[in-house]
Structures are given as C-alpha cells and as structure tokens.
Amino acid sequence: MTYIQLEDVTIDFPIYSTVSRSIRHRLLQGAVGSGISGVEGDKTWVRALDHLDLEFRDGDRVGLVGHNGAGKTTLLRVLAGVYAPTSGRMRRAGTVAPLFDISLGFDMERSGYDNIVLRGLFLGLTRPEIEEQVDSIASFTELGAYLSMPLRTYSSGMLLRLAFAVSTAVRPDIILMDEWIGVGDSHFIERATARLDEFIAGSSILVLASHSETLIREVCNKAILMGQGRVLAQGSVDHVYGYYRHFGDTPFFNSEDYLAENPDVADAVVKDVTAPWLHYTIHGIWEGRSPGNGIELRYFDGDPVFQSAKQRSDAAAAMDRIAEVAPFLPGFRAPANWRRPANLRRPLNFSFPDQGDALEQPTPPQRSNTRS
Ligand SMILES: Nc1ncnc2c1ncn2[C@@H]1O[C@H](COP(=O)(O)OP(=O)(O)OP(=O)(O)O)[C@@H](O)[C@H]1O
C-alpha cells in the first residue's frame, strides 16, 4: 500500500546575520507568505510550514494551490524527504520520484550518458535496468552527439530535456512535482506532455504544486489550498477553487468591523503582515473571534458540523457553517455586501439559543483607521 502521512509537521528555517534583517523586512512586506517564528540574536526563524496534518493515499492526485510563499514547494520537499521536519513526523510507503529541482545534482564535468546512469541509480534503478533504457532515454532527449559532451556545454533547456527524460524513465509509486514543464520549445513540450501523462498514469499518488487552475483541473482529483504554511482548505478541486476565488470576499465576513473589534489584527494589517480575511481563516475562527457580523462563535461550541470542520482545520467548511446559521442567530448584523437570499431556510440541524440566551443587539464597533 502506498501512502504519505504528515503528523503535526512544522518547518522553520534559520536565517543569519544581515540576511536576517532583510528577510525580516521582506516578511513584514508580505501578506500571504510565511511568518517569523522566533528571533534569537542575529538569527531569525522563518516558519514555512505550520503544524500540518495531511494524508495522501492510493489514487490521490492532489493539486497544491496557494499564493507565492504559501509553502507549496517546502511541502513537496518535505514529502520527498529533502527537508526533515523541525518538529512532527512524516511517514511514507512507496518509491518516490521528485520532479522538482530536477536539474540539481548533475555532475557538470561528466557527459550526458554518464549523467543518465548516475541519475538513474539515484532514482533507484539498477545498473542493468538503466543499461536497458539508456538508448530510449537518449533518443527522447534528441540531444544526439551532445550526449557525449560534458554537461557544462549544455544550455538550460538541454539540461532540462536530459533531466526530464531520465526522471520519467522510472516507474515510481509517488510523483512529487512542481509546474516546470513550460520550459523548452513547443515540439519538446508536446512530446514531454505525452510522456508525462503515461508517467503519471502508472503512479499511485501524485502531488502537483501549480499556479495553473487548468493544469490542476486536468490532472488532479483533489486539492489543498495553502496560506502562511497552513492548510486553508482541502477537498475536491471545485471546493478548493470555490474557496480560493472567494478569498477575502465572503458576505459573512466584515473586514472593517473585524478590524475595529480586533486592534491586534488591525495593527498587523497596517504593517502588511496579514490581510483581514487571511487572519480570520488562519487564526480568528479557531480562536473563537466573531467574523465582524455581530454573532458570537460560542453558539457553535456544541455544533457537530462546526466542530468537525475545526478538527479537520477546514476553515472553508467552518465558514460555510457560519454562513448557513448566522442570519438566524441573535445579534446578526448583515454585512453590507450580503443580500438575504429569497429561499433562505433556518437549518434544522442546529441547536439555536433560546431567547434567554439571546445577545443584546450589538452596537457597531468603533472604527479605527486601518487599511483592509
Ligand atoms: N531555504 C529557505 N530559507 C528561508 N526561508 C525559506 C526557505 N525556503 C522557503 N522559505 C520561506 O518559506 C515560505 C514558503 O516558501 P515556498 O517556496 O514553500 O512557497 P511556495 O508556495 O512554493 O511559493 P511559490 O508559489 O512562490 O513558489 C516563504 O516565505 C519562503 O520565503
């Protein structure tokens, strides 16, 4: 059986001295990248993955989605075993082919043929297996006489052809890839795409990090949305893209009131460390903060639907539940961009507070001068 399991995996990168200052500055500029997890003298710790629990099983074709710096590549490297978790653990069964950083590790002084053999051995092929395949790999690269020359004479496109041809000659259980196939001429891309389809079809698990929705929809049957090193949503590709598209735009979240009610967040937003919606899905909702629409999350303490979403850290499902119930809760203040749907029905599977528990109609919070 092939699988990968991550249990509470965190990755912190130490950054030293003057670089540390510029990284600190850069992190403060980025609203959706990772955060600083600690500062110790000249050393700053950057948190790239934050307590991830994930499971990949037979038949999973998982797309990793998210803004720049969300943690997709770091996650691929953890899955490949390139990075050991700072804390938590990764368990894996099955052979792995990493299809990212694929030109790394070539010996630039040796010939293309030598490197086919070296890379093949690295990927787990035996020498007879490589020898059996060397001609077909060589022919796929279309590099001809160049294959007898040292790699330092190759262009980056030629290196990529070679790396691609060898990496896809194995038959792994698990494929981990970044979107890198766009490099090369159109003739090569066409042939590479056909070879890749066959390569993927033979695998049991695929994890693909990509900014291309078309590619993810074409190849994947599941998706994971990442942000600030965490999982913001996971499930079907439709579910995750639905959430991604409405990122920062849900009628049940009122950024202005959320910031007015939470000065700590307002401060972070002014410094561009986070965005209101991002803060809510990553922190606020789990800390029991109101989404700025007047309702209190304590009403969801005994709600199995909300609590199950919380257990799975599925902010999208938790927000869906709030959206479904909030208009019927005492204190609900409809955000300006919310229109009451004509067919809105009070959910039957929610235990609404009785009148005695009703909150007083809240007064809108004092607005502080923040950007959202
Ligand atoms: N070696 C490293 N040292 C320090 N910080 C790092 C290192 N690698 C990644 N990071 C930081 O970790 C965070 C996650 O980076 P990662 O490359 O995983 O993001 P990503 O989602 O793949 O982004 P992109 O879509 O731009 O490729 C970023 O803020 C990045 O700056």
The ligand as an ORCA input file, in Angstrom:
! r2SCAN-3c Opt
* xyz 0 1
  N      15.594     27.846      2.414
  C      14.800     28.779      2.923
  N      15.251     29.654      3.836
  C      14.437     30.584      4.367
  N      13.146     30.731      4.060
  C      12.636     29.893      3.154
  C      13.412     28.877      2.533
  N      12.621     28.188      1.670
  C      11.398     28.768      1.760
  N      11.404     29.782      2.637
  C      10.266     30.621      3.006
  O       9.185     29.761      3.300
  C       7.972     30.263      2.751
  C       7.348     29.210      1.857
  O       8.105     29.120      0.669
  P       7.741     28.139     -0.518
  O       8.841     28.231     -1.528
  O       7.441     26.804      0.029
  O       6.405     28.805     -1.092
  P       5.575     28.455     -2.423
  O       4.168     28.323     -2.026
  O       6.216     27.301     -3.128
  O       5.766     29.768     -3.268
  P       5.816     29.976     -4.866
  O       4.425     29.793     -5.383
  O       6.267     31.401     -4.985
  O       6.803     29.006     -5.424
  C       8.333     31.560      2.022
  O       8.007     32.660      2.850
  C       9.811     31.467      1.823
  O      10.401     32.753      1.855
*
